Amino acid sequence: MQVKGAVCREIGKPLSIEDVEIADPGPDEVLVRTVACGVCHSDLHFVQGSIKGPIPTVPGHEPAGIVEAVGERVRSVAPGDHVIACTSMYCGHCRQCLQGFPHLCSDRGALRRQQGETPRLSQGGEELYQFADLSGFAEAMLLHENAVVKIDPEVPLDRAALVGCAVTTGVGAALNTAQVAPGSSVAVFGAGGVGISIIQGARIAGARQIIAVDLLDSKLETAKAFGATDTLNPSEGDPVRAIKKMSAGGVDYAFEAVGHVDLVAQCFYCTAAHGLTVVVGAIPPDQTLSIIPGHFFLEKRIVGCMMGSNRFHLHAPQYLELYRQGRLDLDAMVSRTAPLDAVEDAFRAMEAGEVTRTVLTFD
């Protein structure tokens, strides 16, 4: 099967729209016709080289679509089903999976095609790698069954796609990783797609104060619409001092949703005693975090967050039910839709802070 896909052939260079060959489904695989795919910072980080990986690669990891065909052992979905896909696929047999942490699966390789097998994606006999084992920037995807979950066909797929990454990561960071308590205070550093999702998660959890922190006033205004009770532009002064004043001594939870170690430190310092800092943003591996250790004697904590500590097949339908109830706003998160060949402009708009999310849509 031949489809159009956006291919990264050289780090730092624009993606090229090319013909891509997709193999037939294996026994545990699902062929999905892509309908929509959100454009995430992690895609751009890969293209720019701050997230390492093999090339040539087809990026894209926030997709939704319709099942076209399934392998002989697939039981959870069937042709015609509407699905969303997530990079939090799991083997089901490793120690992390058995302990109940499938998002931390340590044997993802078991879900890929093995050496010597026909690659899932190729071009003229050359293997094309799947970013995040998905490759949503293409008209179709060949995925392991554990990467997809069936959803209600009445949910618009350009909205549902956001649950594949931004919503699962952000809402999950608040509800699952931090377990934000009702009546608590929260600061969220970064008001992009993931930051907005954290804000929504904190609102759903019942936080009484949610402080959005961002350098762009336009994004702070957007944050208010999603549940931020207060906003702060750190260019106007020391954000730690300002947040402590706004929260009467420090917040209970602080989330870093940008991917910068300096912001992690600011999150840590602006929490109250026994406060929790959650690192959600993708920090480049060559950066080092420096923290004044005396704050730990106030029983402050810093934890990492991998994709919102999700159990995707359980949580994704729950998030979509919150959307159906009007408690989770996916509609306003989609700032614009665009065709596949507009992916570079989508990257530009994201870097410029013009959008919460651009969603690529396919005919």
C-alpha positions as CSV (number, residue, x, y, z in Angstrom):
1,M,0.0,0.0,0.0
2,Q,1.4,3.4,-1.0
3,V,0.5,6.6,0.9
4,K,1.8,10.2,1.3
5,G,3.9,10.8,4.4
6,A,6.1,13.6,5.8
7,V,9.6,12.3,6.0
8,C,12.5,13.6,8.1
9,R,15.7,12.8,6.1
10,E,18.1,15.3,7.7
11,I,18.1,16.9,11.2
12,G,17.3,20.6,11.1
13,K,15.9,20.4,7.6
14,P,12.2,20.7,6.5
15,L,10.2,17.6,6.2
16,S,9.5,16.3,2.7
17,I,6.2,14.9,1.5
18,E,6.9,11.6,-0.2
19,D,5.3,8.3,-1.2
20,V,5.6,5.8,1.5
21,E,5.1,2.0,1.3
22,I,3.1,0.4,4.1
23,A,3.3,-3.4,4.6
24,D,0.3,-5.6,5.1
25,P,-0.7,-6.2,8.8
26,G,1.1,-9.0,10.7
27,P,-0.8,-11.2,13.2
28,D,-0.9,-8.6,16.0
29,E,-1.0,-5.4,13.8
30,V,-3.6,-2.9,12.8
31,L,-3.7,-0.9,9.6
32,V,-5.3,2.5,10.3
33,R,-6.3,5.2,7.8
34,T,-5.2,8.4,9.4
35,V,-7.9,11.0,9.7
36,A,-6.2,13.5,12.0
37,C,-2.8,14.0,13.8
38,G,-1.9,16.7,16.3
39,V,1.4,18.6,15.9
40,C,3.3,18.3,19.1
41,H,6.6,19.9,20.3
42,S,8.1,16.5,20.6
43,D,7.8,16.1,16.8
44,L,9.7,19.4,16.4
45,H,12.3,18.5,19.0
46,F,13.0,15.3,17.0
47,V,13.3,17.2,13.7
48,Q,15.6,19.8,15.4
49,G,17.7,17.0,16.9
50,S,17.1,17.6,20.7
51,I,15.3,14.2,20.8
52,K,17.5,11.6,19.2
53,G,16.5,8.8,16.9
54,P,17.2,7.1,13.6
55,I,16.5,8.6,10.2
56,P,14.8,8.6,7.8
57,T,11.8,8.8,10.0
58,V,8.1,9.7,9.6
59,P,7.2,11.8,12.7
60,G,3.8,12.3,14.2
61,H,2.5,10.7,17.4
62,E,-0.9,12.2,18.3
63,P,-3.1,10.5,15.7
64,A,-6.7,9.3,15.2
65,G,-8.2,7.3,12.4
66,I,-10.3,4.5,11.1
67,V,-9.2,0.8,11.1
68,E,-8.8,-0.5,7.5
69,A,-7.5,-4.1,8.3
70,V,-6.3,-6.2,11.2
71,G,-4.1,-9.2,11.7
72,E,-5.4,-12.6,12.5
73,R,-4.7,-12.4,16.3
74,V,-6.2,-8.9,16.8
75,R,-9.4,-9.0,18.9
76,S,-9.8,-5.4,20.4
77,V,-10.6,-3.6,17.1
78,A,-12.1,-4.4,13.7
79,P,-12.2,-2.8,10.3
80,G,-14.4,0.3,10.4
81,D,-13.7,1.1,14.1
82,H,-12.7,4.6,15.0
83,V,-9.5,4.6,17.1
84,I,-6.9,6.8,18.6
85,A,-3.3,5.7,19.0
86,C,-0.7,6.5,21.7
87,T,3.0,5.9,22.0
88,S,2.4,4.3,25.5
89,M,2.1,0.8,24.0
90,Y,3.1,-2.0,26.2
91,C,4.2,-5.6,26.1
92,G,2.2,-6.8,29.0
93,H,4.9,-9.2,30.3
94,C,7.8,-7.1,31.6
95,R,8.2,-6.1,35.3
96,Q,6.8,-2.6,34.8
97,C,3.7,-3.9,33.0
98,L,3.1,-6.6,35.6
99,Q,3.5,-4.0,38.4
100,G,0.8,-1.9,36.8
101,F,2.9,0.7,35.0
102,P,2.4,-0.1,31.3
103,H,3.4,3.4,30.3
104,L,6.9,2.5,31.6
105,C,7.1,-0.7,29.6
106,S,10.7,-1.9,29.4
107,D,10.2,-4.2,26.4
108,R,8.7,-2.1,23.6
109,G,11.0,-3.9,21.2
110,A,8.7,-6.9,21.5
111,L,5.9,-4.8,19.8
112,R,8.1,-3.9,16.8
113,R,8.9,-6.0,13.7
114,Q,12.1,-7.9,14.3
115,Q,15.3,-7.9,12.3
116,G,14.9,-9.7,9.0
117,E,11.2,-9.0,8.8
118,T,9.7,-6.7,6.2
119,P,9.7,-3.2,7.7
120,R,6.3,-1.6,8.4
121,L,7.3,1.5,6.4
122,S,9.7,1.6,3.5
123,Q,10.6,3.4,0.3
124,G,12.3,1.6,-2.6
125,G,13.5,-1.1,-0.3
126,E,14.8,1.4,2.3
127,E,13.3,1.2,5.8
128,L,11.6,4.3,7.1
129,Y,11.5,4.4,10.9
130,Q,8.4,5.1,12.9
131,F,8.7,8.0,15.3
132,A,7.3,6.9,18.7
133,D,6.4,3.6,17.0
134,L,3.5,5.5,15.3
135,S,4.3,7.8,12.4
136,G,1.1,9.8,12.3
137,F,2.3,12.3,9.7
138,A,1.1,9.9,7.0
139,E,-2.1,9.0,5.3
140,A,-2.1,5.5,7.0
141,M,-0.3,3.8,9.9
142,L,0.6,0.2,10.6
143,L,0.6,-0.3,14.4
144,H,0.7,-2.9,17.0
145,E,-2.7,-3.7,18.5
146,N,-1.6,-2.4,21.9
147,A,-1.0,1.1,20.5
148,V,-4.7,1.7,19.6
149,V,-8.0,2.0,21.5
150,K,-11.5,2.0,20.1
151,I,-13.6,5.1,20.6
152,D,-17.1,6.3,20.1
153,P,-17.6,7.1,16.4
154,E,-19.5,10.2,17.3
155,V,-16.4,11.9,18.8
156,P,-14.8,14.1,16.1
157,L,-11.5,12.5,15.2
158,D,-9.6,15.9,15.0
159,R,-10.6,16.4,18.6
160,A,-10.0,12.8,19.7
161,A,-6.5,12.9,18.3
162,L,-5.4,15.2,21.1
163,V,-6.0,12.4,23.6
164,G,-3.1,10.5,22.0
165,C,-0.5,12.8,23.6
166,A,-1.3,16.3,24.9
167,V,-4.4,15.4,26.9
168,T,-3.1,12.1,28.1
169,T,0.1,13.7,29.2
170,G,-1.3,16.9,30.7
171,V,-4.6,15.8,32.3
172,G,-2.8,12.6,33.4
173,A,0.0,14.6,35.0
174,A,-2.6,16.4,37.2
175,L,-4.9,13.4,37.9
176,N,-2.6,10.4,37.9
177,T,1.0,11.6,38.6
178,A,0.4,14.4,41.0
179,Q,-3.1,13.4,42.1
180,V,-4.0,17.0,42.7
181,A,-6.2,17.3,45.7
182,P,-9.5,19.3,45.8
183,G,-9.0,22.8,47.3
184,S,-5.3,22.9,46.5
185,S,-3.2,25.5,44.7
186,V,-1.3,24.8,41.4
187,A,1.2,26.6,39.2
188,V,1.7,25.5,35.6
189,F,4.8,26.7,33.8
190,G,4.0,26.7,30.1
191,A,0.6,27.3,28.5
192,G,1.0,25.2,25.3
193,G,-1.0,22.1,24.5
194,V,0.3,20.1,27.4
195,G,0.2,23.0,29.8
196,I,-3.4,23.8,28.9
197,S,-4.2,20.1,29.5
198,I,-2.6,20.2,32.9
199,I,-4.7,23.3,33.7
200,Q,-7.8,21.4,32.7
201,G,-6.8,18.4,34.7
202,A,-6.2,20.5,37.8
203,R,-9.6,22.2,37.3
204,I,-11.3,18.8,36.9
205,A,-9.5,17.7,40.1
206,G,-11.0,20.6,42.0
207,A,-8.0,22.9,42.6
208,R,-9.1,26.2,44.0
209,Q,-6.2,28.2,42.5
210,I,-4.5,27.5,39.2
211,I,-1.7,29.9,38.2
212,A,-0.7,29.8,34.5
213,V,2.9,31.0,33.8
214,D,4.0,31.9,30.3
215,L,6.0,34.6,28.4
216,L,3.2,35.3,26.0
217,D,0.2,37.3,27.2
218,S,-1.9,35.8,24.5
219,K,-1.3,32.3,25.8
220,L,-2.1,33.5,29.3
221,E,-5.5,34.8,28.1
222,T,-6.1,31.4,26.5
223,A,-5.2,29.7,29.8
224,K,-8.0,31.6,31.6
225,A,-10.5,30.2,29.2
226,F,-9.4,26.6,30.2
227,G,-9.5,27.2,34.0
228,A,-6.6,29.3,35.1
229,T,-7.7,31.5,38.0
230,D,-4.5,33.6,37.9
231,T,-1.8,34.3,35.3
232,L,1.8,35.4,35.5
233,N,4.3,36.7,32.8
234,P,7.7,35.9,34.3
235,S,9.3,38.7,32.2
236,E,7.7,41.2,34.6
237,G,9.8,40.0,37.6
238,D,10.9,37.1,39.8
239,P,8.2,34.4,39.1
240,V,9.1,32.5,42.3
241,R,8.5,35.5,44.5
242,A,5.3,36.5,42.6
243,I,3.8,33.0,42.9
244,K,4.6,32.8,46.6
245,K,2.8,36.1,47.1
246,M,-0.2,35.1,44.9
247,S,-0.5,31.8,46.8
248,A,0.1,33.0,50.3
249,G,3.4,31.2,50.8
250,G,3.7,28.8,47.9
251,V,1.6,26.4,45.8
252,D,0.9,22.8,46.6
253,Y,1.8,21.6,43.1
254,A,4.0,23.0,40.4
255,F,4.2,21.6,36.9
256,E,7.0,22.2,34.4
257,A,5.5,21.8,30.9
258,V,8.2,23.5,28.7
259,G,11.3,21.3,29.0
260,H,13.9,23.5,30.6
261,V,15.8,22.8,33.8
262,D,15.7,26.4,35.0
263,L,11.9,26.2,35.1
264,V,12.1,23.0,37.1
265,A,14.1,24.8,39.7
266,Q,11.6,27.7,39.7
267,C,8.8,25.2,40.2
268,F,10.6,23.6,43.1
269,Y,11.3,26.9,44.8
270,C,7.7,28.2,44.4
271,T,6.1,25.2,46.2
272,A,5.1,25.3,49.8
273,A,6.4,22.9,52.4
274,H,5.6,19.3,51.4
275,G,4.9,20.7,47.9
276,L,5.3,18.5,44.8
277,T,7.0,19.5,41.5
278,V,6.1,17.5,38.5
279,V,8.5,17.5,35.5
280,V,6.3,17.0,32.4
281,G,8.3,18.8,29.6
282,A,10.8,17.0,27.5
283,I,14.1,18.2,28.8
284,P,17.1,17.6,26.5
285,P,19.3,14.8,28.0
286,D,22.5,17.0,28.1
287,Q,21.0,19.5,30.6
288,T,21.7,19.3,34.3
289,L,19.4,20.3,37.1
290,S,20.9,22.3,39.9
291,I,18.8,22.6,43.1
292,I,19.5,24.2,46.5
293,P,19.2,21.1,48.7
294,G,18.0,22.9,51.8
295,H,14.5,23.0,50.4
296,F,14.3,19.2,50.7
297,F,14.2,19.6,54.5
298,L,10.7,21.1,54.0
299,E,9.8,17.7,52.5
300,K,9.4,19.1,49.0
301,R,9.5,16.5,46.2
302,I,10.3,16.4,42.5
303,V,8.9,13.6,40.4
304,G,9.1,12.8,36.7
305,C,6.0,12.3,34.5
306,M,5.9,9.9,31.6
307,M,2.9,10.5,29.4
308,G,0.7,11.4,32.3
309,S,1.3,8.0,34.1
310,N,-1.4,6.6,31.8
311,R,-3.1,3.3,31.4
312,F,-4.1,4.4,27.9
313,H,-6.8,1.8,27.3
314,L,-8.5,2.8,30.5
315,H,-7.9,6.5,30.7
316,A,-8.4,7.5,27.0
317,P,-12.2,6.5,27.1
318,Q,-12.5,8.3,30.4
319,Y,-11.1,11.5,29.0
320,L,-13.4,11.3,26.1
321,E,-16.3,10.8,28.4
322,L,-15.3,14.0,30.2
323,Y,-15.3,15.7,26.8
324,R,-18.8,14.4,26.1
325,Q,-19.9,15.8,29.5
326,G,-18.5,19.2,28.7
327,R,-15.9,19.0,31.5
328,L,-12.9,18.6,29.2
329,D,-12.6,21.2,26.4
330,L,-11.0,19.7,23.3
331,D,-12.8,21.9,20.8
332,A,-11.1,25.1,21.9
333,M,-7.7,23.4,22.1
334,V,-7.8,22.9,18.3
335,S,-6.6,26.3,17.2
336,R,-6.5,25.3,13.5
337,T,-6.6,22.4,11.1
338,A,-4.3,22.1,8.1
339,P,-3.3,19.6,5.4
340,L,-0.2,17.4,5.6
341,D,1.8,19.7,3.3
342,A,1.3,22.5,5.8
343,V,3.3,20.7,8.5
344,E,6.2,23.2,8.4
345,D,3.9,26.1,9.0
346,A,2.3,24.2,11.8
347,F,5.8,23.9,13.4
348,R,6.3,27.7,12.9
349,A,3.0,28.6,14.4
350,M,3.7,26.4,17.4
351,E,7.1,27.9,18.0
352,A,5.6,31.4,17.7
353,G,3.0,30.7,20.3
354,E,0.2,31.3,17.8
355,V,-1.7,28.1,18.5
356,T,-2.6,25.7,21.3
357,R,-2.7,22.9,18.8
358,T,-2.6,22.5,15.0
359,V,-4.2,19.3,13.9
360,L,-3.2,17.9,10.5
361,T,-6.2,16.4,8.7
362,F,-6.4,13.9,5.9
363,D,-9.0,13.5,3.2
